[in-house]
Amino acid sequence: MSDFNLPEGWSVCTLADIGNIQTGNTPPKKQPDFYGDSFPIFKPGDLDAGSRVLHASEYLSEAGRAVSRFIPAGSTYVTCIGATIGKTGFVVVDGTCNQQINTITPEFGLSQKWIFYWICSPNMQTAIISNSSSTTLPILNKSKFSSLETIIPPLAEQQQIAQKLDELLAQVDTLKTRLDAIPNILKRFRQSVLAAAVSGRLTEEWRGENRLANWLETTLSECSDRIGDGLHGTPSYSKDGDFYFINGNNLSNGKIVIKDSTKKVNFEEYNKHKKDLNLNTLLVSINGTIGNLALYQGEPVILGKSACYINFKPLMNRNFAFILLSSFNFFEYAVREATGATIQNVPLKAIRNYRFCLPSLEEQTEIVRRVEQLFAYADQIEQRVKDAQARVNHLAQSILAKAFRGELTADWRAQNPELISGENSAAALLERIKAEREAVGKTKRKVKAGVAVKQ
């Protein structure tokens, strides 16, 4: 950072030059009287609130406060250990923190928010990671944290930078919040499409135009040749086997998912436990996680007891059945019929007895086409949202980078040269801080000396 092209009036120093650095500590858990009142002790997970951290996951009593390090409101907390190293929060209340966090409290009137934003910037986040110990568990101790190189603008410009970042990043947060809400909107949209599909509303006009028969009430049992589940037990596994033993947790979004942990069996074991699966088979999870679905496509598998298979008759389009069992109506029914307190299980009898209305094969095909079309549209929107979210996340970092290159305040500097030069420059500010610290230090030494003389 030393080769950084500093704007006029800016200087370079260390974090220790501009604030009081503290590392937190945790009062002994063996003394419960230290905990449970109103003094917050912040942990890395509490810093997710970012620019306004107000609440902690744990609180101390007055006794606990007395043995902890007091950190005043307006301090910046930085996680300095582990996978979340660099996570930063601006804490707006008095509190303390555990030993995973280093804090910096700005002194002598420096902008509190400017320091927070500076530590969030790409330059400082990179410095935090690159200066941490290179072990499997990265650690940046207090000494290294204190010595991190820091740029510092004049005081008036610090305030301008913080104000502009407050405004710009608030707009970014608003945009991010709106984007983050869209996946839930799309989830509700998909469920509404499914509800319309299985109720007949989706194709009501089309059905009338084509003069098709009304839907008939039926059950899954009446529409299938066989409904069963898999092995109630454990097969003999074989590391070199060519067949997989799957359960309900291997069913996801219409597909059989083979995981690294999925066990294998040999041909003999497969032949012993195989079920009569075919290209009209739909698989449903009925134990533990309820309602996962997969269309069987000839995969080399045997089933466990949490995977139910349904072999449909020609009168029912398997893809329509997938839509039917993906609907909230079926899920609500399955949960209602499930037994077991800890691990829920949907009896095969309940699967067989599920009642619904069945349209003609022609209308089933049209329903499948419309649902796939609408879902593809939703998928496109979802991908665009993900792309936009990535751009928004990059935008925040880009704004911070511009701020600390002096680009956001270039016009302000040109209009206010007297506020960035001479006694208002960052260099002069650092000298004043140094002088004030020395004065405070002398005062403390005199007080200690006076106490010693009296004794």
ABEGO torsion letter per residue (X at the ends): XAABBBBBGBBBBBAAAABBBBBBBBBBAABAAABGBABBBBBAAAAAAEABBABBABBBBAAAAAABBBBBBGBBBBBABEAABGBBBBBABBBBBBAABBBBBBBGGBBAAAAAAAAABAAAAAAAAAABBABABBBBBAAAAAABBBBBBBAAAAAAAAAAAAAAAAAAAAAAAAAAAAAAAAAAAAAAAAAAAAAGAAAAAAAAAAGBBBBBBBBAAAABABBBBBBBEBBBBBAABABBBBBAAABBGGBBBBBAABBBBBAAAAAAABBBBBAABBBBBABEBBGBBBBBAGBBBBBBAABBBBBBBAABBAAAAAAAAABAAAAAAAAAABBEAABBBBBAAAAAABBBBBBBAAAAAAAAAAAAAAAAAAAAAAAAAAAAAAAAAAAAAAAAAAAAAGAAAAAAAAABAAAABEAABAAAAAAAAAAAAAAAAAAAAAAAAAAAAAX
